[in-house]
Every structure is written in C-alpha cells, then in structure tokens.
C-alpha cells in the first residue's frame, strides 16, 4: 500500500510553517509537494487538502507532542512558594530529548522550560484542527504498521540529517543558500524530486518540512529507534529517527 507522508515544520506563526508531501512507493520515496500557506489560509485546510484522496497518510511533525511526565507530576499539587525536589533536567526535559542528545550530540529544546512549548501548543492545536475537519482523532503511530488512515509521529530535522550523514546545523538564514544546496543535493540521493526544489534553497522552513518527510520514510521502513519505555513514551512523546550511519 502506498503511504503519503506530510512533513510539517511547525511554528507559532503560520507564515513560518514549512510543508512538504512525499509518497512511499515500491520504487522509493517521491517528493510531490512543497510550500507554505497563503496569507489567511488555515494551515489545517492545506494539510487536509493534501490528505484528501490519499489511502494512508503519516504526518511527521517537527515539534514536541508531549511534556515531561515528571513536570506534570510535580505541578499537579504544587502551590506557589512550594519546594520542587525534582532536578531541573528531569523536570523540564523528556526521556526522548535525553536519548536524542546521547545519539547525535545535539539537545532538543526543553519543552518544559523554553519557548518551544508555544510551538508544541500550536502543533497540537493544528493536529486537533486537522482531526476536526476530518471528523476523527489523529493518533500517534507507534509502529510502521499503524492501522489508522491518518496517524502522526514527532520528528526532529537535526537528528534526521545527522544520522543520515548530512549537514545538520549552520544552514538556516538568508545567507546560507550554499549550505542548503549541499543538503538538497544529498536529499536528491534519498528521494525522487517530483516537485520544484528551488524553494528549498531559499526557505529553510520548507527544507525542514522535506527533511520531516524523510524522517517519516525512515519510520515506515522500520529504521527508527523505538523507545525502551513505551509507557513513558506514550505519555511524553518520542522523537523518531534512524540509528546513525
């Protein structure tokens, strides 16, 4: 069964959300669509439009989709002025963030203590809006054999790039088109480009969306490292990326 993958580089500002759609086929991964929403266009509508007519869809979102379990436990009965005995790195950082740091040497932002929490909130709101428009709940996928017509995973472009042997930092910003060209050249070896790649050179948000598609492809191939504590991951979320090259 062909599976479509929609990569979403999430942000609080809709103008900063990069979108890409690929399709996993017997011949490999085909990158079909790239872009951003027009001014005033709800992002959820574009995503639902890209889902329409697809037999099976995996959303790959670059944003935390959960918070640290220890943070929720500590704050449930906390009152102002009260002592918090949990160490900060346990309180504000998820297990998947610690694991990612161990694997690639780059630490994702702490969703419990950083502005990335606002991006996480926006991502969950987008996921809810997509579900409302489709009149269903979009669940997290925990294996490539997920049964739902649409499911979602959390991804992290830096981890995808690093474990794929590509440049994973120093490519963002208007002056870094040469660095983006390097990444695009490598991506063209990983997927078939059926979309105009010019936007990937000028827009790092859309480039990250395309990298999210690659992360989804690795997940569907069964190449990604699963959590050892599934119960904790189902509460906090899990960043899916392949083992290193």
ChimeraX attribute file (.defattr): number of C-alpha atoms within 10 A of each C-alpha:
attribute: neighborCount
match mode: 1-to-1
recipient: residues
	/A:1	8
	/A:2	13
	/A:3	19
	/A:4	27
	/A:5	34
	/A:6	30
	/A:7	32
	/A:8	30
	/A:9	28
	/A:10	24
	/A:11	20
	/A:12	15
	/A:13	9
	/A:14	17
	/A:15	15
	/A:16	16
	/A:17	20
	/A:18	27
	/A:19	27
	/A:20	28
	/A:21	27
	/A:22	29
	/A:23	25
	/A:24	22
	/A:25	12
	/A:26	8
	/A:27	8
	/A:28	11
	/A:29	22
	/A:30	22
	/A:31	24
	/A:32	17
	/A:33	18
	/A:34	23
	/A:35	21
	/A:36	20
	/A:37	18
	/A:38	11
	/A:39	9
	/A:40	8
	/A:41	12
	/A:42	13
	/A:43	22
	/A:44	19
	/A:45	15
	/A:46	17
	/A:47	22
	/A:48	15
	/A:49	12
	/A:50	17
	/A:51	22
	/A:52	12
	/A:53	8
	/A:54	15
	/A:55	12
	/A:56	19
	/A:57	23
	/A:58	30
	/A:59	26
	/A:60	30
	/A:61	29
	/A:62	28
	/A:63	27
	/A:64	30
	/A:65	25
	/A:66	20
	/A:67	20
	/A:68	24
	/A:69	19
	/A:70	19
	/A:71	18
	/A:72	14
	/A:73	11
	/A:74	14
	/A:75	11
	/A:76	8
	/A:77	8
	/A:78	11
	/A:79	8
	/A:80	5
	/A:81	6
	/A:82	8
	/A:83	9
	/A:84	12
	/A:85	8
	/A:86	12
	/A:87	9
	/A:88	13
	/A:89	15
	/A:90	15
	/A:91	22
	/A:92	20
	/A:93	23
	/A:94	28
	/A:95	20
	/A:96	21
	/A:97	21
	/A:98	17
	/A:99	15
	/A:100	21
	/A:101	14
	/A:102	11
	/A:103	16
	/A:104	17
	/A:105	12
	/A:106	16
	/A:107	16
	/A:108	20
	/A:109	16
	/A:110	20
	/A:111	23
	/A:112	21
	/A:113	13
	/A:114	11
	/A:115	11
	/A:116	18
	/A:117	20
	/A:118	15
	/A:119	20
	/A:120	22
	/A:121	18
	/A:122	19
	/A:123	22
	/A:124	18
	/A:125	13
	/A:126	18
	/A:127	20
	/A:128	17
	/A:129	21
	/A:130	22
	/A:131	17
	/A:132	13
	/A:133	12
	/A:134	14
	/A:135	10
	/A:136	12
	/A:137	16
	/A:138	20
	/A:139	15
	/A:140	19
	/A:141	18
	/A:142	18
	/A:143	14
	/A:144	16
	/A:145	10
	/A:146	16
	/A:147	10
	/A:148	14
	/A:149	14
	/A:150	24
	/A:151	19
	/A:152	22
	/A:153	26
	/A:154	23
	/A:155	29
	/A:156	22
	/A:157	23
	/A:158	23
	/A:159	28
	/A:160	28
	/A:161	25
	/A:162	21
	/A:163	18
	/A:164	20
	/A:165	12
	/A:166	17
	/A:167	17
	/A:168	18
	/A:169	12
	/A:170	9
	/A:171	19
	/A:172	16
	/A:173	13
	/A:174	10
	/A:175	10
	/A:176	15
	/A:177	17
	/A:178	12
	/A:179	17
	/A:180	22
	/A:181	17
	/A:182	14
	/A:183	20
	/A:184	20
	/A:185	10
	/A:186	16
	/A:187	19
	/A:188	13
	/A:189	9
	/A:190	15
	/A:191	19
	/A:192	16
	/A:193	16
	/A:194	12
	/A:195	16
	/A:196	12
	/A:197	18
	/A:198	11
	/A:199	14
	/A:200	22
	/A:201	20
	/A:202	19
	/A:203	20
	/A:204	21
	/A:205	25
	/A:206	25
	/A:207	29
	/A:208	27
	/A:209	29
	/A:210	32
	/A:211	28
	/A:212	35
	/A:213	35
	/A:214	30
	/A:215	32
	/A:216	32
	/A:217	27
	/A:218	20
	/A:219	24
	/A:220	18
	/A:221	14
	/A:222	15
	/A:223	15
	/A:224	21
	/A:225	15
	/A:226	18
	/A:227	18
	/A:228	8
	/A:229	9
	/A:230	13
	/A:231	10
	/A:232	16
	/A:233	20
	/A:234	13
	/A:235	14
	/A:236	20
	/A:237	24
	/A:238	27
	/A:239	26
	/A:240	25
	/A:241	31
	/A:242	20
	/A:243	16
	/A:244	15
	/A:245	8
